[in-house]
Amino acid sequence: MSGVDEVLERAGADEVLAREWLRGLACNPALPGAVLRRLLEFEELPAHPLWLTWRELDAEATAAAVSSPRMRYRLDVVQNPTADADALAPLAHDVEPRVRFAYAALLTDFGRRVPAGVPEVLAGDAHPGVRRLVTGCPELPPAVQRRLVEDEDPGVRAGMLSPELWERLAAPVRERLLDDPSPQVAERIAELLRVEEEPEALTARARVAHTDPYVRRDAAGDPQVPLALALRLADDPEEEVRLALSMREDLTEAQRAAVPYTLPDVPRAPHWIRERAREPEAARRIAASAHAGLRRVLAMQPHLPEDVVARLAADEDPWVRRILCDHCQDAPHELLVELYATAQDRNWSALRRHHNFARPGLARFADHPDPRLRHAALDDPEAGPELPLRLADDPEVGVWAVRDPRLPAGELLRRLALPGSAFAAAANPALPPAVMHRLVDAAQGR
C-alpha cells in the first residue's frame, strides 16, 4: 500500500492518532499474531479492558498472549472462548499461581480439549487450590486419579471421591481413605456409603393436591398425570400451575382456551414441543394453535418446515416473530430486516449476525433516513467499493463503512490520518500487515 510514509508524515507526532491506531488494531479481526505480540508490549494499551477476551484468537495469536510478560494478558487469554487449547497448555507451568488457577478453572470450558500432559502437570501443582480444580476434570488418566486421591490436601482427596472412582479403587487405597483423619474426607466417604431409602413416590392424586405450587406445576404438565386429574388445576391460584396445564399436549384447543393463564414473554418450554417439532405435521398443528405460548416455544426450535416458518413469521404475536429470529436458523431475511429496523430492546443489533440477514439488495438502504438500515446496507454481499466510500462520512454509520474491507485502498490510507476515522481505518481487516507494523512503529515512537 503506497503512500504510507506520506500519511505518517502528515500525522506527525499526533498523540491522539497514535492512540486511535492502537485502539483500532486491537479490534482488527485480521490482526496477525506478530502484530498482536507487539501490541502486548505496551504497558497501557488504549483499548477496551476486555479486548483480548473478546477478539478471535488463532493458535499464533493465542501463543503470543500466553508468552506475554504481563500477567493480565495471560489471564485474559484463558477467558477467551476462541483461544487455541494447545497454545494455552504452557500456562500449566506459569510462574504466577493466579494464572495457573485461572487456567485450571477453565480447563474444559468452551468445549476445549485438554492437551496431553496438562492434567499431570496441574495435579502436581504446588498450590492445593489448583489441584482441587483438577479433580473436576472429566476422564483424568488413572495415574492422575490415584495421585490426587492420595494428595496431601484433604480438599483434593475429598474432591476426587466420586461413586464411580470409589468402586474402582484398590482395596488398600480404600482402607487408607476409611482411616483418613480429615473430617472433609470422612464426610465425603459417608455420603458415598450412605444407603438411603427411596422416598415413597407421590401418587398423581397427591401431587395435584400438594401444598407446594412447584409440585402442582410439574404435575399439571406431566403426561403421566391423567388429564382428567390434571384438569382439576384449571382454577389453581398459582399462575405457573395454570400455564403449565394450558400447555399440555393432550388438551383440545377448547380445553386449552378454558384455562385462564398469564403468558410470560418466554414461557417454560415443555419437552414434548421440542420432540414433536421434528415431525412436520405436528409442527404445523402447534403453529396453528391459538395458544401463543405453544407457538413461542415452537419458534425456539433451530429448524422448522418452510411453511411453518412462514406462518410463524407472519404470526400476530410479536414475541413469536422475535423468538423465531433469535433462535431459528430458518428465520426469513425479510423479517430479520424488519425487526432489526424496529426492535427497541437492547439485543436488536444481534439480528445482523443471523446468517440469513446479509443478502443482495440491502444496498438499497444506503440513503434511508433510518441509520440502522443504512448500516444494514453494508451487509449487501454484492455491493462494490462505492458503497462504503459513499457512507464513510455518515455521522452515524461512517465508522462501520471505514471498517468495511471493500473501502478503496487509497481511501483507507487517507482515513488513517483523520482523527475521526483513524480508529476505524486501523480496525479494517483489509489493512496490510506491513502497514499495521508501521502504525505500531509510529505509536512506539510517540
KELUMMAR-326977 format. One record per residue: x negated, y negated, z negated of N, C-alpha, C in turn; residue number from 1. Coordinates in steps of 0.05 Angstrom, whole numbers, plus 5000, padded with zeros to 4 digits. Each point is the difference from the previous one (the first is absolute). Layout:
X:Y:Z:X:Y:Z:X:Y:Z:NUM
...
// end
This chain:
4983:5024:5000:5017:4976:5000:4982:4975:5000:1
4998:4988:5023:4982:4977:5003:5012:4976:4986:2
4982:4981:4992:5009:4976:4988:5000:5001:4969:3
4991:5022:4988:5001:5002:4971:4982:4979:4987:4
4976:4997:5012:4981:4980:4989:5012:4972:5000:5
5014:4994:5021:5012:4973:5002:5021:4997:4979:6
5016:5020:4996:5021:4999:4980:4988:4996:4972:7
4980:5016:4994:4988:4998:4974:4986:4973:4996:8
4989:4990:5021:4987:4973:4998:5021:4979:4995:9
5023:5002:5013:5022:4981:4996:5011:5002:4971:10
5000:5025:4990:5011:5004:4973:4981:4988:4980:11
4974:4998:5006:4981:4987:4983:4999:5014:4973:12
4997:4984:4979:4998:5011:4973:5026:4999:4985:13
5021:5006:5015:5027:4998:4988:5006:5023:4981:14
5000:4994:4974:5005:5020:4980:5028:5012:5003:15
5019:4984:5007:5028:5010:5003:5001:5021:5022:16
4988:4994:5023:5000:5019:5022:4987:5026:4992:17
4977:4998:4986:4986:5024:4992:5017:5018:4982:18
5015:4988:4982:5017:5015:4982:5023:5013:5016:19
5011:4985:5019:5022:5011:5017:4990:5023:5017:20
4976:4999:5010:4989:5022:5015:4998:5026:4983:21
4989:4996:4976:4997:5023:4982:5027:5012:4992:22
5019:4982:4995:5027:5009:4992:5013:5015:5023:23
4997:4989:5025:5011:5014:5023:4987:5026:5006:24
4973:5001:4998:4986:5026:5005:5010:5021:4981:25
5005:4993:4975:5009:5019:4980:5027:5012:5008:26
5015:4986:5016:5027:5010:5009:4999:5013:5027:27
4977:4999:5014:4998:5009:5027:5002:5031:5002:28
5021:5010:5013:5003:5030:5000:4979:5014:5016:29
4984:4986:5016:4980:5013:5016:4972:4995:4989:30
4998:4992:4975:4975:4993:4987:4982:5025:4999:31
4976:5000:5012:4982:5023:4999:4988:5003:4972:32
4992:5024:4993:4988:5005:4974:4976:4983:4995:33
4984:4994:5021:4976:4984:4996:5007:4972:4992:34
5022:4989:5010:5008:4973:4993:5012:5000:4972:35
5016:5021:4995:5012:5002:4973:4978:5002:4979:36
4979:5014:5005:4978:5003:4981:4988:4972:4994:37
4999:4983:5020:4989:4973:4996:5019:4983:4984:38
5026:5003:5004:5020:4985:4984:4998:5008:4971:39
4994:5025:4994:4999:5009:4973:4975:4989:4985:40
4982:4987:5015:4977:4988:4987:5006:4973:4987:41
5023:4988:5008:5007:4974:4989:5009:5003:4971:42
4989:4984:4982:5008:5001:4972:5029:4993:4997:43
5009:4979:5013:5028:4991:4999:5010:4998:5029:44
5014:5020:5009:5011:5000:5027:5027:4986:5000:45
5004:4979:5017:5025:4985:5000:5023:5016:5013:46
5007:5022:4988:5022:5017:5011:5019:5007:4978:47
5022:5012:5008:5019:5009:4980:4987:5020:4981:48
5005:4999:4974:4987:5019:4981:5003:5029:5007:49
5021:5007:5014:5005:5028:5007:4994:5007:5029:50
4984:4983:5013:4995:5004:5029:4988:5027:5007:51
4983:5009:4982:4986:5026:5006:5019:5024:4994:52
5019:4996:4983:5020:5021:4994:5021:5002:5022:53
5006:4978:5013:5022:4999:5020:4991:5008:5028:54
4975:4994:5008:4993:5003:5028:4994:5029:5006:55
5003:5007:5026:4994:5027:5009:4970:5004:4998:56
4992:5024:4991:4971:5006:4997:4995:5027:5013:57
4981:5000:5019:4990:5026:5011:4977:5009:4983:58
4987:5022:5009:4978:5012:4984:4977:4980:4997:59
4993:4986:5022:4978:4981:4998:5006:4977:4981:60
5024:4989:5002:5007:4978:4982:5002:5009:4971:61
5011:5025:4996:5001:5010:4972:4973:5004:4989:62
4981:5010:5016:4973:5004:4990:4987:4974:4993:63
5006:4979:5016:4989:4973:4995:5009:4990:4972:64
5026:5004:4994:5010:4990:4975:4990:5017:4976:65
4997:5026:5005:4990:5018:4979:4972:4993:4992:66
4984:4991:5020:4972:4994:4994:4995:4971:4991:67
5022:4985:4997:4997:4972:4991:4989:4999:4972:68
4982:4981:4995:4989:4997:4972:5021:4987:4981:69
5021:4989:5011:5020:4987:4983:5022:5020:4992:70
5003:5004:4974:5018:5020:4990:5028:4995:5008:71
5009:4975:5002:5028:4995:5006:5008:5011:5028:72
4980:5000:5018:5006:5010:5027:5002:5031:4999:73
4983:5012:4984:5002:5030:4998:5026:5008:4986:74
5010:4984:4982:5026:5006:4988:5022:4995:5020:75
4998:4980:5016:5021:4994:5019:5002:5022:5022:76
4978:5010:5009:5000:5019:5022:5014:5026:4991:77
4997:5007:4974:5013:5024:4990:5030:4998:5002:78
5011:4975:4997:5029:4996:5000:5011:4997:5028:79
4983:5000:5021:5009:4997:5027:5010:5027:5011:80
5026:5002:5007:5011:5026:5009:4987:5011:5025:81
4988:4982:5016:4988:5009:5026:4971:5007:4998:82
4988:4996:4976:4971:5006:4997:4994:5029:5006:83
4977:5004:5013:4992:5027:5008:4992:5017:4976:84
5011:5024:4997:4995:5016:4976:4970:5008:4997:85
4988:5008:5022:4972:5007:4999:4982:4977:4993:86
5006:4977:5012:4984:4976:4995:5003:4990:4971:87
5022:5007:4987:5004:4993:4972:4984:5018:4980:88
4992:5023:5009:4988:5020:4983:4977:4990:4983:89
4982:4983:5011:4978:4991:4983:5008:4985:4974:90
5025:4991:4999:5010:4986:4976:5001:5019:4976:91
4999:5026:5005:4999:5019:4977:4974:4997:4985:92
4979:4989:5013:4974:4996:4987:4996:4971:4993:93
5020:4983:5002:4997:4971:4996:4988:4994:4972:94
4983:4980:4999:4987:4993:4974:5020:4988:4980:95
5022:4990:5010:5020:4987:4982:5022:5020:4992:96
5004:5004:4974:5021:5018:4992:5028:4991:5010:97
5005:4974:5001:5026:4991:5010:5006:5009:5028:98
4979:5000:5017:5004:5009:5027:5005:5030:5002:99
4985:5015:4984:5004:5029:5000:5028:5007:4989:100
5008:4985:4980:5027:5004:4989:5022:4994:5020:101
4997:4978:5015:5020:4993:5020:5000:5021:5022:102
4976:5009:5008:4999:5020:5022:5013:5026:4991:103
4995:5009:4975:5012:5024:4990:5030:4998:4997:104
5009:4976:4992:5029:4995:4996:5015:5002:5027:105
4987:4991:5021:5014:4999:5026:4989:5021:5020:106
4987:5021:4989:4986:5019:5017:5019:5013:5021:107
5024:5007:4992:5018:5013:5019:5023:4983:5008:108
4999:4974:4993:5022:4982:5009:4999:4995:5030:109
5022:4991:5010:5003:4992:5029:4995:5024:5018:110
5004:5024:4990:4996:5024:5016:4971:5006:5006:111
4982:4990:4984:4971:5004:5006:4992:5029:4995:112
4982:5009:5017:4986:5025:4996:4977:4996:4980:113
4996:5020:4983:4978:4998:4981:4975:5012:5013:114
4979:4984:5004:4976:5010:5013:4986:5022:4983:115
4988:5018:5013:4986:5022:4986:4978:4989:4982:116
4999:5011:4976:4979:4992:4981:5008:4977:4981:117
5021:4985:5008:5008:4978:4983:5011:5009:4973:118
5018:5020:4999:5010:5009:4974:4978:5009:4981:119
4980:5013:5011:4977:5009:4983:4986:4976:4988:120
4996:4979:5016:4986:4977:4990:5016:4986:4978:121
5025:4995:5006:5017:4986:4980:5005:5017:4975:122
5000:5026:5003:5004:5017:4976:4976:4999:4982:123
4977:4992:5010:4976:4997:4984:4994:4971:4992:124
5019:4982:5005:4996:4972:4993:4995:4996:4971:125
4983:4980:4993:4993:4995:4972:5024:4989:4984:126
5019:4988:5014:5023:4988:4986:5024:5019:4999:127
5010:5006:4977:5022:5019:4998:5025:4990:5014:128
5004:4974:5002:5024:4989:5014:5000:5009:5029:129
4977:5001:5013:4998:5009:5027:5006:5029:5002:130
4989:5016:4982:5004:5029:5000:5030:5006:4995:131
5013:4985:4983:5029:5005:4995:5016:4996:5026:132
4992:4980:5015:5015:4995:5025:4997:5023:5020:133
4977:5013:4999:4995:5022:5019:5018:5024:4994:134
5009:5002:4975:5018:5023:4993:5026:4999:5016:135
5008:4977:5009:5025:4998:5015:4997:5005:5030:136
4975:5006:5008:4995:5005:5029:5009:5028:5007:137
5017:5003:5021:5010:5026:5008:4977:5017:5013:138
5003:5026:4997:4982:5019:5013:4971:4995:4994:139
4994:4997:4974:4972:4997:4992:4986:5027:5003:140
4975:5000:5009:4985:5025:5002:4999:5014:4973:141
5000:5027:5000:5000:5015:4975:4978:4992:4981:142
4976:4995:5011:4977:4992:4983:5006:4974:4985:143
5013:4981:5015:5006:4975:4987:5022:5003:4979:144
5019:5017:5005:5021:5006:4980:4988:5011:4975:145
4982:5019:5003:4987:5012:4976:4984:4979:4985:146
4986:4983:5015:4983:4980:4987:5018:4980:4984:147
5022:4992:5011:5017:4980:4987:5015:5012:4976:148
5008:5025:5003:5015:5012:4978:4982:5005:4976:149
4974:4999:5003:4981:5003:4978:4986:4973:4995:150
5011:4978:5010:4987:4974:4997:4998:4993:4970:151
4980:4983:4994:4997:4991:4972:5021:4981:4991:152
5015:4988:5019:5021:4981:4992:5027:5014:4998:153
5013:4998:4977:5026:5015:4997:5021:4991:5020:154
5000:4974:5008:5019:4991:5019:4997:5013:5027:155
4975:5005:5008:4995:5014:5025:5009:5029:4998:156
4994:5013:4978:5008:5028:4997:5030:5003:5000:157
5014:4982:4986:5029:5002:4999:5012:4994:5028:158
4988:4981:5014:5010:4992:5026:4998:5022:5020:159
4982:5018:4997:4996:5022:5019:5019:5023:4995:160
5013:5001:4978:5016:5023:4993:5028:4999:5012:161
5002:5013:5023:5026:5003:5013:5009:5029:4996:162
5026:5006:5003:5009:5028:4997:4986:5019:5019:163
4995:4990:5025:4987:5018:5020:4972:5006:4992:164
4985:4979:4991:4972:5004:4993:4998:5018:4975:165
5018:4995:4981:5000:5015:4975:5002:5030:5006:166
5017:5007:5018:5003:5029:5007:4975:5011:5013:167
4985:4983:5014:4976:5010:5015:4975:5000:4983:168
5000:4987:4977:4975:4997:4984:4991:5028:4990:169
4974:5003:4999:4989:5025:4989:5007:5001:4970:170
5003:5023:4990:5007:5004:4972:4982:4985:4980:171
4973:5002:5004:4982:4986:4981:5005:4969:5000:172
5005:4989:5024:5005:4972:5001:5026:4993:4986:173
5021:5016:5003:5025:4995:4987:4997:5002:4970:174
4984:5019:4991:4996:5003:4971:4986:4975:4988:175
4981:4990:5015:4986:4976:4990:5019:4977:4998:176
5017:4997:5020:5019:4978:5000:5021:5003:4978:177
5008:5025:4994:5019:5004:4978:4988:4992:4973:178
4973:5001:4998:4986:4992:4976:4990:4971:5001:179
5008:4986:5022:4991:4972:5003:5009:4983:4977:180
4982:4985:4988:5007:4983:4976:5015:4975:5007:181
5002:4993:5026:5013:4975:5008:5031:5003:4999:182
5013:4982:4985:5030:5000:5000:5011:4996:5027:183
4987:4985:5017:5010:4995:5028:5001:5026:5016:184
4979:5016:4998:4999:5025:5014:5020:5020:4987:185
5001:5000:4974:5018:5019:4987:5029:4994:5007:186
5007:4974:5002:5027:4993:5007:5007:5008:5029:187
4980:4997:5017:5005:5008:5028:5003:5030:5003:188
4984:5015:4985:5002:5029:5001:5027:5009:4988:189
5009:4986:4979:5026:5007:4988:5022:4996:5020:190
4998:4979:5017:5020:4996:5020:5000:5022:5021:191
4976:5010:5006:4998:5021:5020:5011:5027:4989:192
4997:5004:4974:5008:5026:4989:5028:4999:4989:193
5011:4977:4997:5027:4998:4988:5021:5012:5019:194
5016:5018:4989:5021:5012:5015:5026:4988:4990:195
5012:4984:5016:5025:4987:4993:5024:5014:5013:196
5020:5003:4984:5024:5011:5012:5013:4980:5019:197
5008:5010:5023:5013:4982:5019:5026:4991:4988:198
5005:4974:4999:5026:4990:4990:5022:5011:5018:199
5022:5007:4987:5023:5011:5014:5009:4979:5021:200
5003:5009:5024:5008:4982:5022:5029:4990:4994:201
5004:4974:5005:5026:4989:4996:5018:5010:5023:202
5024:5005:4993:5020:5008:5020:5008:4975:5016:203
5010:5005:5023:5009:4977:5017:5021:4983:4985:204
5018:5014:4986:5020:4985:4985:4988:4983:4978:205
4979:5011:4987:4987:4984:4979:4985:4976:5011:206
4988:5004:5023:4985:4978:5013:5019:4977:5008:207
5023:5007:5010:5019:4980:5009:5011:4984:4975:208
5002:5013:4978:5011:4988:4976:4978:4989:4981:209
4975:5001:5009:4977:4993:4982:5001:4970:4993:210
4989:4993:4976:5000:4972:4992:4978:4984:5014:211
4979:5014:5010:4978:4987:5014:5008:4993:5029:212
5001:4975:5007:5009:4993:5027:4982:5011:5022:213
4974:5005:4994:4982:5011:5020:5006:5029:5006:214
5009:5014:4979:5008:5028:5004:5025:5001:5017:215
5019:4982:4994:5025:4999:5016:4994:4991:5029:216
4981:4981:5003:4993:4992:5028:4989:5023:5016:217
4982:5015:4988:4988:5023:5014:5021:5021:5006:218
5019:5003:4982:5021:5020:5004:5019:4991:5023:219
5005:4973:5001:5018:4990:5020:4989:5005:5028:220
4974:5000:5004:4989:5004:5027:4990:5028:5005:221
5002:5017:4980:4989:5027:5003:5020:5018:5015:222
4992:5012:5022:5018:5017:5015:5007:5026:4985:223
4984:5006:4979:5006:5024:4985:5023:4996:4981:224
5007:4974:4995:5023:4994:4983:5025:5000:5019:225
5020:5016:4994:5023:5002:5018:5013:4972:5004:226
5008:4995:5024:5011:4974:5007:5024:4993:4983:227
5017:5018:4995:5024:4994:4983:4992:4990:4972:228
4978:5011:4990:4990:4992:4974:4986:4973:5002:229
4984:4996:5021:4986:4975:5003:5019:4976:5004:230
5023:5005:5012:5019:4979:5006:5011:4987:4974:231
4997:5014:4978:5008:4988:4974:4984:4975:4994:232
4977:4998:5013:4982:4977:4994:5007:4975:5017:233
5022:5002:5016:5007:4978:5017:5007:4974:4984:234
5008:5004:4975:5006:4976:4983:4979:4996:4978:235
4977:5012:5004:4978:4997:4980:4994:4970:4996:236
4994:4992:4975:4994:4972:4995:4973:4991:5012:237
4983:5018:5007:4973:4993:5010:5000:4999:5030:238
4990:4977:5011:4999:4996:5029:4984:5022:5014:239
4977:5007:4988:4982:5019:5013:5013:5028:5003:240
5016:5007:4980:5014:5026:5001:5020:5000:5023:241
5016:4979:5002:5020:4999:5022:4987:4998:5027:242
4978:4986:5002:4985:4998:5025:4990:5027:5009:243
4988:5015:4981:4990:5027:5006:5022:5018:5010:244
5023:4998:4987:5023:5016:5008:5009:4993:5029:245
5000:4974:5006:5010:4991:5026:4982:5008:5023:246
4975:5008:4993:4980:5008:5021:4997:5030:5002:247
5018:5015:4988:4999:5030:5003:5005:5007:5029:248
4988:5022:5009:5004:5009:5027:5028:5012:5005:249
5011:5013:4979:5025:5015:5004:5025:4983:4997:250
4998:4974:4997:5024:4983:4998:5010:4994:5028:251
5026:4998:5002:5012:4990:5025:4998:4970:5000:252
5003:4987:5022:4999:4971:5001:5021:4987:4983:253
5023:5013:4998:5022:4989:4984:4992:5002:4970:254
4989:5023:4992:4991:5003:4972:4978:4980:4993:255
4982:4996:5019:4977:4981:4996:5011:4972:4996:256
5020:4992:5016:5011:4973:4999:5015:4996:4974:257
5009:5021:4987:5016:4998:4976:4983:4996:4975:258
4973:5004:5003:4982:4996:4977:4991:4971:4999:259
5005:4986:4978:4990:4972:4998:4971:4999:4993:260
4984:4987:5016:4971:4998:4995:4989:4973:5009:261
4978:4993:4988:4985:4976:5009:4974:5010:5012:262
4995:4990:5024:4977:5010:5015:4976:4982:4997:263
4977:5011:4989:4976:4984:5000:4988:4997:5028:264
4981:4981:5003:4988:4996:5027:4989:5026:5011:265
4985:5014:4984:4988:5026:5009:5008:5021:4980:266
5020:5016:5005:5010:5020:4981:4981:5024:4998:267
5003:5015:4978:4985:5025:4997:5007:5019:5023:268
4980:5013:5011:5005:5016:5025:5006:5029:4992:269
5024:5009:5005:5007:5028:4996:4983:5018:5018:270
4991:5022:4990:4983:5018:5015:5014:5010:5025:271
5026:5004:4998:5014:5012:5023:4999:4984:5025:272
4998:4973:4997:5000:4983:5024:4974:5004:5015:273
4977:5001:4985:4975:5005:5014:4999:5026:5014:274
5013:5020:4988:5000:5027:5013:5019:5000:5025:275
5023:4988:4997:5019:5000:5022:4992:4982:5023:276
4984:4980:4994:4993:4981:5021:4984:5013:5022:277
4989:5024:4995:4986:5014:5021:5019:5013:5020:278
5025:5002:4993:5020:5012:5017:5016:4977:5014:279
4998:4998:5026:5013:4977:5015:5029:4996:4993:280
5016:5022:4999:5028:4997:4995:5005:4990:4972:281
4985:5010:4981:5003:4991:4972:4992:4971:4998:282
4978:4992:5013:4992:4972:4999:5021:4982:5012:283
5014:5009:5021:5021:4984:5012:5024:4997:4980:284
5006:5021:4985:5022:4998:4981:4994:4980:4978:285
4975:5001:4991:4992:4982:4978:5000:4971:5010:286
4991:4996:5025:4999:4973:5011:5028:4989:5004:287
5020:5018:5003:5028:4991:5004:5015:4997:4974:288
4987:5006:4977:5014:4998:4974:5006:4971:4993:289
5022:4996:4986:5007:4973:4991:4983:4992:4976:290
4986:5019:4988:4984:4995:4976:4973:4988:5009:291
4996:4974:4995:4975:4987:5009:4976:5012:4987:292
5003:5011:4975:4977:5012:4987:4989:5024:5015:293
5018:5016:5011:4991:5023:5016:4986:4991:5025:294
5010:4979:5012:4988:4990:5025:4972:4987:4993:295
4998:4987:4977:4975:4988:4993:4979:5022:4995:296
5007:5021:4987:4981:5022:4995:4993:5013:5026:297
5019:5004:5018:4994:5011:5026:4980:4983:5015:298
5003:4974:4998:4982:4982:5014:4971:5002:4990:299
4996:5011:4977:4973:5003:4989:4984:5023:5014:300
5013:5017:5014:4987:5023:5012:4980:4991:5022:301
4977:5013:5001:4980:4991:5020:5008:5003:5029:302
5016:5020:5006:5009:5005:5027:5029:5008:5001:303
5015:4989:5019:5028:5006:5003:5007:5002:5030:304
5022:5014:5007:5008:5001:5028:5005:4971:5011:305
4995:4997:5026:5002:4974:5012:5027:4986:4996:306
5022:5016:5003:5027:4988:4997:5005:4992:4971:307
4989:5015:4981:5003:4993:4972:4985:4974:4993:308
4976:4998:5011:4984:4975:4996:5016:4976:5011:309
5012:5004:5024:5015:4978:5013:5024:4992:4982:310
5013:5020:4989:5023:4994:4983:4992:4985:4975:311
4978:5009:4987:4991:4987:4976:4989:4972:5005:312
4988:4997:5024:4990:4973:5007:5022:4980:5004:313
5024:5010:5006:5023:4982:5003:5018:5000:4975:314
4991:5012:4979:5017:5003:4976:5007:4973:4989:315
5025:4998:4989:5009:4975:4989:4987:4993:4973:316
4988:5020:4988:4986:4996:4974:4971:4991:5005:317
4993:4976:4991:4973:4990:5006:4978:5016:4988:318
5005:5014:4977:4980:5016:4988:4994:5025:5016:319
5020:5011:5014:4996:5023:5017:4980:4992:5022:320
5005:4977:5012:4983:4991:5022:4971:4995:4990:321
4998:4987:4977:4973:4994:4990:4985:5025:4991:322
5014:5018:4987:4986:5025:4992:4991:5016:5024:323
5017:5000:5021:4992:5014:5025:4973:4989:5010:324
4998:4973:5000:4975:4988:5010:4976:5005:4982:325
5005:5002:4974:4978:5004:4981:4991:5029:4999:326
5017:5019:5006:4994:5028:4995:5000:5018:5025:327
5017:4994:5019:5003:5018:5023:4981:4993:5022:328
4984:5019:5009:4981:4995:5022:5014:4996:5027:329
5025:5006:5001:5015:4997:5025:5016:4974:5001:330
4997:4982:4980:5015:4975:5000:4996:4985:5026:331
5021:4989:5012:4997:4987:5026:4986:4973:4999:332
4986:4995:5022:4985:4975:5002:5018:4975:4996:333
5023:5000:5012:5017:4976:4999:5008:4994:4972:334
5007:5020:4984:5007:4995:4972:4976:4991:4984:335
4977:5011:5005:4976:4992:4985:4995:4970:5005:336
5002:4991:5024:4995:4972:5007:5021:4982:4987:337
5025:5010:5001:5022:4984:4988:4996:4996:4970:338
4993:5022:4986:4997:4997:4971:4974:4985:4993:339
4980:5004:5017:4975:4985:4995:5005:4970:5001:340
5018:4991:5018:5005:4972:5002:5019:4990:4979:341
5017:5017:4988:5021:4990:4982:4997:5009:4971:342
4985:5021:4994:4998:5010:4972:4988:4978:4982:343
5011:4999:4976:4991:4980:4980:4985:5012:4977:344
4996:5026:4999:4985:5012:4978:4970:4998:5004:345
4985:5007:4980:4971:4996:5002:4986:5021:5017:346
5014:5020:5009:4987:5021:5016:5007:4998:5030:347
5011:4978:5008:5008:4997:5028:4977:5003:5019:348
4976:4990:4993:4978:5001:5019:4990:5028:5006:349
5006:5020:4982:4992:5027:5004:5014:5013:5025:350
5022:4988:5008:5014:5011:5023:4983:4999:5025:351
4981:4981:5002:4983:4998:5023:4981:5025:5003:352
4996:5014:4978:4982:5023:5000:5013:5025:5009:353
5027:4999:5004:5014:5024:5010:4991:5005:5029:354
4995:5026:5006:4988:5006:5027:5019:4993:5023:355
5026:4996:4994:5019:4992:5022:5003:4970:5002:356
4985:4985:4985:5003:4971:5001:4987:4988:5025:357
4975:5006:5004:4986:4988:5023:5010:5012:5026:358
5010:4983:5017:5011:5009:5026:4995:4978:5021:359
4998:5008:5025:4998:4980:5022:5026:4982:4999:360
4996:4975:5005:5022:4982:5000:5001:4981:4976:361
4985:5006:4979:5000:4983:4976:4989:4972:5006:362
4984:4998:5021:4988:4974:5007:5021:4979:5007:363
5024:5009:5004:5022:4981:5006:5005:4982:4976:364
4991:5007:4977:5005:4984:4976:4978:4979:4995:365
4981:4997:5018:4978:4982:4996:5008:4972:4994:366
5023:4991:5011:5009:4972:4995:5025:5000:4982:367
5005:5021:4986:5024:5001:4983:4996:4982:4976:368
5022:4987:4992:4997:4981:4977:4994:5015:4973:369
5006:5026:4999:4994:5015:4975:4971:5009:5001:370
4984:4991:4980:4972:5008:5000:4996:5030:4997:371
5019:5014:4988:4997:5030:4998:5000:5012:5027:372
5018:4990:5017:5002:5012:5027:4977:4991:5018:373
4989:4976:4995:4976:4992:5015:4977:5018:4992:374
4999:5007:4975:4979:5019:4991:5005:5028:5013:375
5025:5008:5001:5006:5026:5013:4992:5001:5029:376
5000:4976:5013:4992:4999:5029:4972:5012:5004:377
4983:4996:4980:4972:5010:5001:4998:5031:5000:378
5023:5013:4994:5000:5030:4999:5007:5011:5027:379
5004:4983:5020:5006:5011:5027:4974:5012:5012:380
5000:5027:5003:4975:5013:5010:4993:4993:5028:381
5018:4989:5016:4994:4994:5028:4994:4970:5004:382
5001:4984:4979:4993:4972:5004:4970:4997:5004:383
4993:4980:5015:4972:4995:5006:4987:4979:4982:384
4976:4992:5005:4986:4980:4983:5013:4973:4999:385
5017:4994:5019:5014:4974:5000:5019:4997:4976:386
5010:5023:4989:5019:4998:4978:4986:4990:4974:387
4979:5014:4990:4987:4989:4976:4988:4972:5005:388
4991:4995:5024:4989:4973:5006:5022:4979:4997:389
5024:5007:5009:5022:4982:4998:5009:4995:4972:390
4998:5020:4982:5009:4997:4973:4978:4993:4980:391
4975:4997:5009:4978:4996:4982:5002:4975:4983:392
5014:4980:5010:5003:4975:4985:5027:4998:4987:393
5015:5021:5000:5026:5000:4987:4995:4997:4970:394
5013:4980:4987:4994:4996:4971:5008:5023:4982:395
5018:5018:5009:5010:5021:4983:4989:5028:5008:396
4994:5004:5025:4991:5027:5008:4972:4998:5014:397
4989:4977:5001:4974:4996:5013:4978:5018:4989:398
5000:5004:4974:4979:5016:4988:5001:5029:5010:399
5024:5010:5006:5003:5027:5011:4992:5001:5030:400
5006:4978:5014:4992:4999:5028:4970:5000:5003:401
4986:4985:4982:4971:4999:5002:4987:5027:4992:402
5014:5015:4984:4990:5027:4992:5006:5021:5021:403
5015:4993:5021:5008:5019:5021:4976:5006:5017:404
4993:5026:5004:4976:5007:5016:5003:4993:5029:405
5024:4992:5010:5003:4991:5028:4992:4971:5004:406
4995:4986:4979:4992:4972:5003:4974:4999:5016:407
4999:4982:5021:4976:4999:5017:4975:4995:4984:408
4978:5012:5008:4975:4999:4985:4991:4972:4996:409
5001:4983:5020:4991:4973:4997:5016:4985:4979:410
5027:5004:5000:5017:4987:4980:4995:5010:4972:411
4995:5026:4998:4994:5012:4974:4974:4987:4989:412
4980:4997:5017:4975:4988:4991:5004:4971:4992:413
5016:4985:5015:5006:4972:4993:5014:4998:4973:414
5017:5018:4995:5016:4999:4975:4983:5005:4975:415
4977:5013:5004:4982:5005:4977:4990:4973:4989:416
4999:4979:5015:4990:4975:4991:5022:4981:4991:417
5025:5009:5000:5022:4983:4992:5009:5007:4972:418
5000:4981:4981:5007:5007:4972:5026:5014:4997:419
5020:4993:5016:5026:5012:4998:5002:5028:5012:420
4980:5008:5015:5002:5026:5015:4976:5018:4994:421
4980:4991:4985:4976:5015:4996:5005:5027:4986:422
5017:5000:4980:5007:5024:4986:5012:5021:5019:423
5021:4992:5015:5013:5018:5018:4982:5010:5022:424
4983:4982:5011:4981:5008:5021:4980:5021:4990:425
4991:4996:4975:4981:5020:4989:5013:5026:4994:426
5027:5000:4996:5015:5025:4995:5008:5014:5025:427
4995:4988:5024:5009:5012:5025:4983:5025:5006:428
5013:5023:5004:4985:5025:5005:4985:5000:5026:429
5005:4981:5018:4985:4999:5025:4974:4986:4997:430
4994:4989:4977:4975:4986:4995:4977:5020:5001:431
4980:4996:5017:4978:5019:5003:4984:5002:4974:432
4990:5024:4993:4984:5003:4976:4976:4981:4999:433
4988:4995:5023:4977:4981:5000:5008:4973:4991:434
5024:4991:5007:5010:4974:4991:5006:5001:4970:435
5011:5022:4991:5005:5003:4972:4974:4997:4984:436
4979:5012:5009:4974:4998:4986:4991:4971:5001:437
5004:4986:5022:4991:4972:5002:5015:4983:4980:438
5026:5005:4996:5016:4985:4981:4990:5005:4971:439
4993:5025:4994:4989:5006:4974:4973:4986:4996:440
4983:5000:5022:4974:4986:4998:5005:4971:4993:441
5019:4988:5015:5005:4971:4995:5010:4995:4972:442
5018:5018:4991:5011:4996:4973:4979:5004:4978:443
4981:5018:5005:4978:5004:4980:4981:4977:5000:444
4999:4985:5023:4982:4977:5001:5011:4975:4987:445
5026:5001:4992:5012:4976:4989:4990:4995:4972:446
// end
